[in-house]
Amino acid sequence: MTAIKKRAWLTVLSIIACVALAGLVLLAVYLELQAPVPPVEGSPAETTTQATTLPPPPENVFNPEDFIYDEQGYLTCTAGPYERGIDVSAYQGKINWKKVADSGVTFAIIRVAGRGYGESGNLYDDKRAQENYAGARKAGLKVGAYFFSQAITPEEAVEEAEYLLEKTKDWTLEMPLVYDWEYISEEARTANIDQQTLTDCMIAFCERIKQAGKEPMLYFNPNQAKRLFHIEQVTDYDFWLAMYTDWMTYPYKFHMWQYTNQGTVPGINGNVDINLLFYYE
């Protein structure tokens, strides 16, 4: 074989090799696009429910530099009026509410009840709810309440709202009644709930609370808002954001911010959630 023919064959083989390599690359890209999206740790897989076309919530008005810590170690807001509060459950044990109030805390959101995350999904009471309510009221704090939800249908969410309303029917409430749905694990009854169903549960709970003449609120974290429900469908209700950072980068408007679950407050043994409540014009 002459040198010219050898070069020609080498050129042809090179072209074939390049074409084959390009084909493999395209096949790999195609297969990757077809693969299911893996879930974030601690949350269920993305649903295939098509996203709504409703507009998103209004934008967050705060900047990271609007928040600084004071001499007591509490986060403060320099951009407008706010109040500091806590949310509590039986996990906090016996609370000295006078010391809590004397520390500058002005409100408390009290867990009243919840639903188990096992298969039966039984409702249960927080054993210190009434005690916490009485102590907070005596100390002069404003009070709200929350239900820890594991609902998997709107009907269950309505049941939870009615249970919360019944348990707080004799309470004086200046703060909202809150729907606190949280992802537990792959073994929990809520593990495979899809985005639209969870959104429908949130709406069903809030509408039942409104029907009773009370103020509803939705508690969630940024991951939930991004992956687990359609936030643009629930903008009729106030948001309580759980985001454990020293600054605020969440894109949407919220009414209350739980900025830590490792807070320390006089009168409470151990850690407690601390919140900032904001007032908008």
N, C-alpha and C positions, 0 to 999 in steps of 0.2 A: 504494500500500500504506500502510495506516495505521501510526501509530507503534506501536500495540499489536501488530499483526501482525509488524512488523519485530523487535520485542523477542522475540516468540515464536519466530520463525525463528532469531534469533541464539542463543537458549537451546538450541534443538534442535541447531544446528550445534556449539555448545560441548560438549554431551553426546556427540555423535558423535565429536568430536575427542578427548575424554578417553578414551572407550572404545577408540578406535583406538590411542592412545598406550599405554594399559595393556596392550593386546594385544601391542604390539611389545616392551614391557618383559618380559612373560612369555615371549615367544618367545626373546628374548635369553638369559634365565636358563636356559631349557630347553636351548638349544644349548650353553651353557657347561657345563652339567652333563653333557651327552653327550660333550663333547670329551675326548680322552685326556689323562691327567695328564702333563705334560712331565717328563722326567727331570732330576734334579739334575745339575749339571755334574760330570762325572767318574764318573757311575754310570749303569747301564742303566735303562730304563724300568721302572715298577712292573709286577709280575706280576699276573695276574688270579687267581692261586691263592688260594682262600679261606683266611683266617687260621685257625689252630688255636684251640681253646677252652681249651688248657692255661693254667694260671696263669703269670704272668711270673716272672722271677727274684726272689729276695729283694731288699729295698731296700738301697741304698748307705748305709752307716753313717757316712760322713764328711761333714763340713761344709766349706765353702770356707775358713773361718778355721783349719782344722786343718793347713794347709800354709803353711810360710814358708821363705824362702831363708836359708841359713847364710852365714858369712863367706867361704866358698870359692865361693859362687854355686850350690850344689846345693840343690834343693828338699828339704825335710825334712817329716816328719809328726810332729805333737805329740800325736796322739790315740792312739797305740799303737805297738807294736814294728814295725819294718820293716827292710829291707836295701836298699842301693843297688846296682844292677847295670847292665850294658850289654848290647846285642846287636850283633853284628858280622858282617861278611861280607868278601869279598875287596875290597870298595870301600874299606875302612879301610886297606888296604895292610899293611905290616910294622908290627906292634904291639910295643911294649916292655911286656910284661905285668907285670914287676916294678913299674914306675912306676904302672901301672893299679892294682895291688893296694895300693901304698903310698898312693894317693890316697883310699882308703876304699871302693873298689868291692869287693864280696864275691862277685859271681857274674857269669857271662857266658852269654848264649844265642847259640849259634854257628850261622850258616847252614851247612847241610851240602850241600844240593842244592836243585834247583828244576825246574819244568817251563816250557818256553818258551811264550810267548803267541801264537806263530804257529800256522798251521793244523796243522802236524805235531804240535805239543805234545810235542816230545822232552824227555826228562829230561836234566839236566846236573848236574855236580858243582861245588861251590864250590872253587876251586883253592887256597884258603888254609884250608880247614876243618880238616885234620889239624894243620897248623902252629898254628892258633889254639887248638885243643884242647890240644896239648902245652904251649904257652906258658901258657895259663890254669891248667892243672893244676900245672905247675911253680911258678907264683906263688901257689898255694894257694887259687885261686878255685873255687867250686862251678860246675858246668857243666851246661847244658842245650843242646838243639839244636832247629832249626826247618827245615821244608821250605817253600819258596816255591811255593805251589800255583797252578796254572791248570787244575785238573780241571774237567771238564764233566759227568762221570758219577760215581756212587759207585764204580764199578769202577776208574776212574782214581785216585780218592782212596785206595782200598785199595792200589793199585800204589805210590802215593807213600809211604804209611805203611810198606810193606814195604821200599821202597828206603831210607828213612831208618833203619829198624831194621837193615838189613844194613850200612849205612855206619857205624853207631855200635855195632855188636855188641861191639867190643873197648873201648869207652869206659866209664869210670866216670862215671855221671850221677847227680847229686843233684837236678837240676832237670828239668822236664818236657820231653817231645817235643812240639813245637808245630806246629799247622796254621795256616799263614799264607797265606790266600787273599786276593788283592787284585784289585780292578777296575783294568784298565789303560787301555783306550780302546774306542771303537766298532769299531776294526779288530781287536781281540784276539779270540781264539777263545772267550773267556768273556763276550763282550759281551751275548749274549742269554740267558744262563742265568736261569732263573726261581727264585723264592724257595725253593720246596720242593725243587728239585733241589740247590741250593747247601746247604740244610739237610741233605739226605740225604748229600751229600759230606762235610760236617763230621762227621756222626755216624759214617759208615763209616770215616773216618780214625781217629777217636778210639777206636772200638770195636776196631779192629785193633791199635792201640797198647796198649790195655788187655789184649787177648787175649795179647799178648807179655809181660805183667807189668810194663809201663812206665806212667808217668803222662802222660796227654795234657793238652793245653791248647789253647784257641782264641784266636787273635789277631784283633782287628777294631777298627774305629773306630765312633763313634756313628752315623754315616750308614749304614754297612753294617748295623748292628744294627736300625736303623729301617726300612730300605728293601730290603735285599738278601737277608735270610734270616729265619727264624722263631726269634727268640731264645728263646722260651718252650719250644722243643723240645730245646734243648741245655743245659739247666740242670744236667745230670749232670756237666758238665765245668767245669774252672776257666777263668776269663776273663782274658785279657791285653788290656787296653784301651789303644788308641792315641788320646790326646786331648791336643793341644798347647796347654795353658792353664796358668796359674799357680794355678788353683783347681779344685776338683772339684765339678761339678754333674751328673755322670752319675747317672741315677736308680737304677741297679741295682748289686748287689754285684759286685765284681771282685777278683781276687787279685793282679794285677800291673798297674801303670800306667806306660806309656811316655809321659812328660810332655813330652819334647822330642826332635826329630830334628836339632837344631842344637846339641847339647851339646859341651862341650870337656872332655877328660879327659887328664891327663898320660900320656904314653906313646903317644898316638894323634895322628897328623897329620890335621888337618881335623875335621869334625863327626862326631858319633857319637850314636846313640840312648841316652838315659839312662832307667832304669826304677826304680820303687819296688816292692818285693815286700812284701806285708802278711801278718800273721799274725792269724788269728781264733781266738777261744776256741771 
